[in-house]
Amino acid sequence: MLIGYISDENHSALCGAVVEFRQGDRSWTLTSSPAGALYGDLPEGDYEAIACCAGFGSKRTRVTVTTDHPHLFRLLSDGFLGYMWPNWCR
């Protein structure tokens, strides 16, 4: 079953990202495909999800897994974004 997709701040797919889904004392660990898709055999319901990928900050959130609505995970890169000096100072 398609659980969701994981991408960076530019909406580019993250391959090899790891997402752990916790429900009570049970947990499932999924790894994203080259397209950023997360596939797994999770029962429908509410979960705590922890996502991480090398070069990106980790994320912890609550998600509801259903068969008809894939969840979108977005991780922010550890690098700098934007200009290092304001563009208007030229």
C-alpha positions as protocol buffer text, in pm:
chain_id: "A"
residue {
  index: 1
  type: MET
  ca { x: 0 y: 0 z: 0 }
}
residue {
  index: 2
  type: LEU
  ca { x: 125 y: 351 z: -80 }
}
residue {
  index: 3
  type: ILE
  ca { x: 167 y: 532 z: 252 }
}
residue {
  index: 4
  type: GLY
  ca { x: 300 y: 863 z: 116 }
}
residue {
  index: 5
  type: TYR
  ca { x: 582 y: 1059 z: -45 }
}
residue {
  index: 6
  type: ILE
  ca { x: 887 y: 1231 z: 103 }
}
residue {
  index: 7
  type: SER
  ca { x: 1063 y: 1529 z: -53 }
}
residue {
  index: 8
  type: ASP
  ca { x: 1290 y: 1825 z: 22 }
}
residue {
  index: 9
  type: GLU
  ca { x: 1196 y: 2193 z: 48 }
}
residue {
  index: 10
  type: ASN
  ca { x: 1206 y: 2220 z: -334 }
}
residue {
  index: 11
  type: HIS
  ca { x: 960 y: 1929 z: -372 }
}
residue {
  index: 12
  type: SER
  ca { x: 1237 y: 1701 z: -508 }
}
residue {
  index: 13
  type: ALA
  ca { x: 1196 y: 1334 z: -414 }
}
residue {
  index: 14
  type: LEU
  ca { x: 1427 y: 1194 z: -144 }
}
residue {
  index: 15
  type: CYS
  ca { x: 1557 y: 845 z: -217 }
}
residue {
  index: 16
  type: GLY
  ca { x: 1663 y: 635 z: 82 }
}
residue {
  index: 17
  type: ALA
  ca { x: 1489 y: 844 z: 347 }
}
residue {
  index: 18
  type: VAL
  ca { x: 1382 y: 641 z: 650 }
}
residue {
  index: 19
  type: VAL
  ca { x: 1043 y: 689 z: 817 }
}
residue {
  index: 20
  type: GLU
  ca { x: 946 y: 506 z: 1135 }
}
residue {
  index: 21
  type: PHE
  ca { x: 575 y: 474 z: 1213 }
}
residue {
  index: 22
  type: ARG
  ca { x: 481 y: 409 z: 1578 }
}
residue {
  index: 23
  type: GLN
  ca { x: 145 y: 300 z: 1712 }
}
residue {
  index: 24
  type: GLY
  ca { x: 142 y: 206 z: 2078 }
}
residue {
  index: 25
  type: ASP
  ca { x: 419 y: -49 z: 2137 }
}
residue {
  index: 26
  type: ARG
  ca { x: 442 y: -147 z: 1767 }
}
residue {
  index: 27
  type: SER
  ca { x: 659 y: 16 z: 1499 }
}
residue {
  index: 28
  type: TRP
  ca { x: 724 y: -12 z: 1125 }
}
residue {
  index: 29
  type: THR
  ca { x: 1030 y: 126 z: 943 }
}
residue {
  index: 30
  type: LEU
  ca { x: 997 y: 218 z: 574 }
}
residue {
  index: 31
  type: THR
  ca { x: 1261 y: 340 z: 327 }
}
residue {
  index: 32
  type: SER
  ca { x: 1167 y: 566 z: 36 }
}
residue {
  index: 33
  type: SER
  ca { x: 1201 y: 462 z: -329 }
}
residue {
  index: 34
  type: PRO
  ca { x: 1390 y: 668 z: -592 }
}
residue {
  index: 35
  type: ALA
  ca { x: 1059 y: 848 z: -659 }
}
residue {
  index: 36
  type: GLY
  ca { x: 1027 y: 934 z: -288 }
}
residue {
  index: 37
  type: ALA
  ca { x: 739 y: 690 z: -240 }
}
residue {
  index: 38
  type: LEU
  ca { x: 686 y: 503 z: 87 }
}
residue {
  index: 39
  type: TYR
  ca { x: 524 y: 161 z: 51 }
}
residue {
  index: 40
  type: GLY
  ca { x: 434 y: -66 z: 341 }
}
residue {
  index: 41
  type: ASP
  ca { x: 177 y: -293 z: 500 }
}
residue {
  index: 42
  type: LEU
  ca { x: 52 y: -68 z: 777 }
}
residue {
  index: 43
  type: PRO
  ca { x: -300 y: -104 z: 914 }
}
residue {
  index: 44
  type: GLU
  ca { x: -511 y: 209 z: 870 }
}
residue {
  index: 45
  type: GLY
  ca { x: -507 y: 435 z: 1173 }
}
residue {
  index: 46
  type: ASP
  ca { x: -321 y: 707 z: 1361 }
}
residue {
  index: 47
  type: TYR
  ca { x: 59 y: 696 z: 1395 }
}
residue {
  index: 48
  type: GLU
  ca { x: 352 y: 898 z: 1518 }
}
residue {
  index: 49
  type: ALA
  ca { x: 594 y: 928 z: 1224 }
}
residue {
  index: 50
  type: ILE
  ca { x: 966 y: 1010 z: 1253 }
}
residue {
  index: 51
  type: ALA
  ca { x: 1143 y: 1087 z: 923 }
}
residue {
  index: 52
  type: CYS
  ca { x: 1516 y: 1131 z: 860 }
}
residue {
  index: 53
  type: CYS
  ca { x: 1760 y: 1142 z: 569 }
}
residue {
  index: 54
  type: ALA
  ca { x: 2133 y: 1221 z: 551 }
}
residue {
  index: 55
  type: GLY
  ca { x: 2187 y: 1594 z: 490 }
}
residue {
  index: 56
  type: PHE
  ca { x: 1840 y: 1688 z: 617 }
}
residue {
  index: 57
  type: GLY
  ca { x: 1686 y: 1773 z: 951 }
}
residue {
  index: 58
  type: SER
  ca { x: 1465 y: 1505 z: 1103 }
}
residue {
  index: 59
  type: LYS
  ca { x: 1091 y: 1551 z: 1150 }
}
residue {
  index: 60
  type: ARG
  ca { x: 838 y: 1409 z: 1396 }
}
residue {
  index: 61
  type: THR
  ca { x: 465 y: 1436 z: 1328 }
}
residue {
  index: 62
  type: ARG
  ca { x: 132 y: 1261 z: 1375 }
}
residue {
  index: 63
  type: VAL
  ca { x: -30 y: 1112 z: 1065 }
}
residue {
  index: 64
  type: THR
  ca { x: -346 y: 922 z: 981 }
}
residue {
  index: 65
  type: VAL
  ca { x: -277 y: 638 z: 736 }
}
residue {
  index: 66
  type: THR
  ca { x: -558 y: 559 z: 492 }
}
residue {
  index: 67
  type: THR
  ca { x: -567 y: 369 z: 163 }
}
residue {
  index: 68
  type: ASP
  ca { x: -704 y: 662 z: -37 }
}
residue {
  index: 69
  type: HIS
  ca { x: -494 y: 957 z: 85 }
}
residue {
  index: 70
  type: PRO
  ca { x: -110 y: 937 z: 73 }
}
residue {
  index: 71
  type: HIS
  ca { x: 66 y: 1159 z: 329 }
}
residue {
  index: 72
  type: LEU
  ca { x: 324 y: 1415 z: 212 }
}
residue {
  index: 73
  type: PHE
  ca { x: 643 y: 1445 z: 421 }
}
residue {
  index: 74
  type: ARG
  ca { x: 881 y: 1736 z: 363 }
}
residue {
  index: 75
  type: LEU
  ca { x: 1232 y: 1759 z: 510 }
}
residue {
  index: 76
  type: LEU
  ca { x: 1448 y: 2072 z: 515 }
}
residue {
  index: 77
  type: SER
  ca { x: 1812 y: 2050 z: 408 }
}
residue {
  index: 78
  type: ASP
  ca { x: 2092 y: 2126 z: 653 }
}
residue {
  index: 79
  type: GLY
  ca { x: 2249 y: 2370 z: 402 }
}
residue {
  index: 80
  type: PHE
  ca { x: 2188 y: 2741 z: 360 }
}
residue {
  index: 81
  type: LEU
  ca { x: 1902 y: 2868 z: 147 }
}
residue {
  index: 82
  type: GLY
  ca { x: 1877 y: 3198 z: -38 }
}
residue {
  index: 83
  type: TYR
  ca { x: 2131 y: 3478 z: -56 }
}
residue {
  index: 84
  type: MET
  ca { x: 2410 y: 3509 z: 197 }
}
residue {
  index: 85
  type: TRP
  ca { x: 2400 y: 3888 z: 151 }
}
residue {
  index: 86
  type: PRO
  ca { x: 2083 y: 4086 z: 85 }
}
residue {
  index: 87
  type: ASN
  ca { x: 2032 y: 4136 z: -285 }
}
residue {
  index: 88
  type: TRP
  ca { x: 1920 y: 4499 z: -240 }
}
residue {
  index: 89
  type: CYS
  ca { x: 2264 y: 4607 z: -101 }
}
residue {
  index: 90
  type: ARG
  ca { x: 2431 y: 4629 z: -443 }
}
